[in-house]
Amino acid sequence: MRLIYSAGISFYYLFLRFAGLFSVKARAWHYGRKELFDKLDEVFSAHYASDDPAPVAWFHCASLGEFEQGLPVIEAFRSKYPNHTILLTFFSPSGYDHKHQYKGADHIFYLPIDSRINARRFVAITRPQFAVFVKYEFWFNYLNELFKNHIPVFTVSAIFRPNQHFFKWYGGWFRTHLRKINQIFVQDEESAELLQMIEVENVTISGDTRFDRVKAIKARQQAFPQIDRFTNGKHVIVAGSTWPPDDQLLVNLQEKTGDQIKFIIAPHEINLTYINELIRKLGDKAVLYSDAPGSDLSKKQFLIIDSVGILSQLYRYASIAYIGGGFGAGIHNTLEAAAYGVPVFFGPNFHRFREAREMTEAGVAFSVQNSNELTLGIVGLLSNQAHLEEVSHKAGEYVSRKTGATDIIIKELSRQIDNGLLP
């Protein structure tokens, strides 16, 4: 089975190389790995040549979303064990390109493709004291090589579903690798029960570290004087990670509500063509965030965010949030808004996301099919202050009671490090 798996990995690698002829992302995936082992060897040869090399803690994230999920654990570990060397790897360019200058890790690389030879070389060069994989990352040659070298492996914020290969009739080989993981920290009881059904016992229900992440973001408030000028005491809809169908709903909402509401829109992609088209459609009602310092913001209804990395801080201005993506592949992050105690609206494609389902059931999130439903829902909330405050409080409580996963994970890592259970 390992031969078949490794052959599949090789075909996947060849496919991505071919795709690089047409796809910028696939090309970045390939070229980011050029001479990777030479770079790794240079860094870690120097590291282990020192008189007293620090233990290496290896954290791996598939992409940017998994990085945000793993970040609370990385930061908590760094705080508790400042003398460890942190190696951070990414599978995808969307993670590496955005975070290759992250200061919380000592070394950041792409993960070499999961062949047997690559896994053997990577582990031999880096010699991690332990490895932490985030959520869905199960690279079976790496898991096998770490197991052979008696290097403990932890998986954090994992979530399992019945349709995964682990739970199929042909999943025996994959299941053996789950048993090679020292501890699997899962998000929910359903995941733990699925693993128990296939006799995987090394499981702890810790919860989802994303709740700790959004709590930390909320605590690190930064100043936005231009946005303070723009909002000026009005009700504000903060729309995050929007796509064109989402923007159209917001335009329709503004046409029906006039100047009663102000809108902050942060498109999912900072694409100049797209943003310029949005500005053209909105006319003199809109202003770009980058143009805000020289503008009369009192006359503007829409503030378009053309800067990356600040959306999670902007939800504190929201009376209500709208999360984009629900009229496409699926909604984006709802927790960043809920952390501020903000009710959330989104389109119909949300059922794959557990927190969105839970928030809908709790009455703090609302799915809409069209602009009429969005208008009725938002106007209904804003016209009843007592009900708005009640829903807002429940949204904040939903996040607060689900924090704490990071503490559970770090406590177990600390137990193993402090008691000498790690190599």
Buried (B, 14 or more C-beta within 10 A) or exposed (E): EEEEBBEEBEEEBEEBEEBBEEEEEBBBBBEBBEEBBEBBBEBBEEBEEEEEEBBBBBBBBBBBBBBBBBBBBBBBBBEEBEEBBBBBBBBBBBBBEBBBEBEBBBBBBBBBBBBBEBBBBBBEBBBBBBBBBBBBBBBBBBBBBBBEEEBBBBBBBBBBEEEBEBBEEEBEEBBBBBBBBBBBBBBBEBBBEBBEEBEBEBBBBBBBBBBBBBBBBBEEEEEBEBBEBBBEEBBBBBBBBBBBBBBBBBBBBBEBBEEEBBBBBBBBEEEEEBBEEBBEBBEEBBBBBEBBEEBEBEEBBBBBBBEEEEBBBBBBBBBBBBBBBBBBEBBBBBBBBBBBBBBBBBBEBBEEBEBBBBBBEBEBBBBBEEBEBBBEBBBEBBEEEEEBEBBBEBBBBBBBEBBBBBBBBBEBBBEBBEEEEBE
